């Protein structure tokens, strides 16, 4: 279980680092990453993003389910941008030197993080899905 959490954290950190690089390449004023150790800031941001996604994001999705249905799911992009912006604000309060400056950088960064996380998660083998589960029943009933 802890290994899965560690892998998810590393994947999120790689996705956040990719988003920072791309956003600074598009417009350097969008993301502020100051300090001597940028990787520590990215790792802290990944941990904060994981906690915000685990706690606050489900509440936001529940409260805005009418908007999500009305926009055919596109409002999820706004929720994704808000959770990324909130994670950046919390990271800035922790004096990591990381902040996201505005809605559009958060929206684009959220898209980048989602795409990179999706691609990297494709390479992770799930024991239950691959059939290596040692839990007993194989899905057939004896006659």
N, C-alpha and C positions, 0 to 999 in steps of 0.2 A: 504494500500500500504506500509506504513512504517513497519507494522507488518511483511509482507513478507520479506522485506529487512533485518529486525532484525533476523528473523528465518534463512534466507540464510546465514547471517554472523555467527550466532551461529553454524550452521552445518559446515561451512567452518572452523571455529575455532576448532571444535571437530576433524575434519578430519586432520587439520594441527597438532594438538596435538598428534593424533594417529601416523601420519607419523614421527614426531620427536621421539616418544618413540621407534617405530620399527627401524628407521634408527640408533639411538644411540645404540640399542641392537645389530644390525648387526655389525656396526663399529662406535665407538664413535667419530672418527675424521671426519665423514661425515657431521654432523650437529653441529654447535656451538650454544649453548644456555647458555649465561652467564647472570649474574645479579641476583638480589634478587627476582624479581617478574617475573617468567617465563610465567605466564598466561597473563600478560599485553603484553609481547613480542609476544605471540601467537595470541592474539586478534588484535594487530597492524598488524602482518603478514597476518592474515586473511583479514583485511580490504584492505591492499595493494594488496593482491592476487586478491581480488574481483575487484579492480579498474584496475589492469593490464589485467585481463581476459575480462573486459568490454571494454577497450579502445584499447589495443595493440594486443590482440589475434586475433580479426577479421581482422585487417590489415595484420598480419602475415599469416593468413589462405588465404586471398585473393591473396597476393603476391606469395605464394607457392602452389597455387592450382594445378599447373602442377606436382609438386613433390608428392602431396597428391594423385592425380589420378594415377600416375605412380607406386606408392608403395601400391596402394589399401587401402589407409587411414593410413598406418603405420607411415607416416611422421607426423601425428597428435601427436604421442607420443613425437617426437622431439620438436614440438612446445609447447606441454604441459610442457616438461622438461625445455625449455628455459624460459617460462613465470614463472615457479616456481623459477628458478634460479634468474631471474630478480627481482622478488618480494623479494627474500632473500637479494639480493644486495641492493635494495631500503630500506628494513628494517634495514640493517646494516648501511646504510648512516644516518638513523634516530636515530642511537644509541640505538636500542632496545636490542642489544645483541644477535640477531638472524642472522645466516648466513648459507648458504648451500655451501659446499665446493666441487664443481665439478659437472661434467655432470651426472655420474652414480647415485650419491645420488639424484640429481634432477629428473632423470628418474624414479627411484624406488619410490621416494617420491610422484611424480606426479601420478603414478599408485595407490599408497595407498590412496592418497587424493581423486582420482576419485572413487575408489571402496567404500570407507567409505561414501563419499557424496551421491553416488547412493543409497546405502543401507538406509541411514538416510532419504533421500528424498522420499523413498517409503512409509514412515510412515506419510508424510505430506499430508493432504487432500486438494485437489484443489477444490474450490467452483464451478468452471465452469465445471469441469469434473465429479463431483459427482451429478450434477443435482440440486443443491441448489441455483442456480443462480436466483435471483429475477428479472431478466431482461425481463420477459414477455413471448415471444413466446416459445412454447414447441416443436416446430418442426413439428406440424401438421397444415394443412390448413383447415379451415372450408369449408363445401360444401353447 
